Amino acid sequence: MPKISHYFTLGLMILSSYIIGQPQKTMSAADIELALKKLNTVGSVLYIAAHPDDENTRLLGYLANENAFAPPIFP
């Protein structure tokens, strides 16, 4: 009898991981290329804005996408 409850518990755990788990994100070729480019980048940028309207979104976009930096923003 204990073996049946162990198998039932194990089956329930496996089933719940499939039901509750998040779906796997599919990446496009461009996303994969950017992720691989970010692996070779050593560096970061700290950008501090005094006000939300002080953000330079073009600069942040350039640093994040073209140079593969991950700039944190501290408002």
C-alpha positions as CSV (number, residue, x, y, z in Angstrom):
1,M,0.0,0.0,0.0
2,P,2.8,2.6,0.7
3,K,4.3,2.1,-2.7
4,I,1.0,3.0,-4.4
5,S,0.8,6.3,-2.4
6,H,4.4,7.1,-3.3
7,Y,3.7,6.5,-7.0
8,F,0.5,8.6,-6.8
9,T,2.4,11.4,-5.1
10,L,5.2,11.3,-7.6
11,G,2.7,11.3,-10.5
12,L,0.8,14.2,-8.9
13,M,4.0,16.2,-8.6
14,I,5.0,15.6,-12.2
15,L,1.5,16.4,-13.5
16,S,1.4,19.6,-11.4
17,S,4.7,20.8,-12.8
18,Y,3.3,20.5,-16.4
19,I,0.1,22.3,-15.4
20,I,1.6,25.1,-13.3
21,G,4.8,25.6,-15.3
22,Q,5.3,28.5,-17.6
23,P,5.3,28.0,-21.3
24,Q,8.7,28.0,-22.9
25,K,9.4,31.3,-24.7
26,T,10.2,31.0,-28.3
27,M,12.9,33.3,-29.6
28,S,13.3,34.7,-33.0
29,A,16.6,34.6,-34.9
30,A,17.1,38.3,-34.0
31,D,16.5,37.6,-30.3
32,I,19.0,34.8,-30.3
33,E,21.6,36.9,-32.1
34,L,21.2,39.7,-29.6
35,A,21.4,37.3,-26.7
36,L,24.6,35.8,-28.1
37,K,26.0,39.3,-28.7
38,K,25.3,40.2,-25.0
39,L,27.3,37.2,-23.9
40,N,30.5,38.7,-25.4
41,T,29.9,42.1,-23.8
42,V,31.8,43.0,-20.7
43,G,30.6,46.2,-19.2
44,S,27.7,48.2,-18.0
45,V,26.3,51.7,-17.9
46,L,24.8,53.5,-15.0
47,Y,22.3,56.1,-16.0
48,I,20.8,58.3,-13.3
49,A,17.9,60.6,-14.1
50,A,16.7,63.3,-11.8
51,H,13.2,63.3,-13.3
52,P,11.3,60.9,-15.5
53,D,11.4,63.4,-18.4
54,D,15.3,63.5,-18.1
55,E,15.6,60.0,-19.6
56,N,17.4,59.9,-22.9
57,T,15.5,56.9,-24.4
58,R,17.4,57.0,-27.7
59,L,20.7,56.7,-25.8
60,L,19.4,53.9,-23.6
61,G,18.0,52.1,-26.6
62,Y,21.4,52.4,-28.4
63,L,23.3,51.2,-25.4
64,A,21.0,48.2,-24.8
65,N,20.6,47.1,-28.4
66,E,23.6,48.2,-30.4
67,N,26.3,47.8,-27.7
68,A,24.5,45.1,-25.8
69,F,24.9,46.9,-22.5
70,A,22.2,46.5,-19.8
71,P,21.8,50.1,-18.5
72,P,20.0,50.2,-15.2
73,I,17.8,53.3,-14.6
74,F,17.5,54.9,-11.2
75,P,14.9,57.6,-11.3
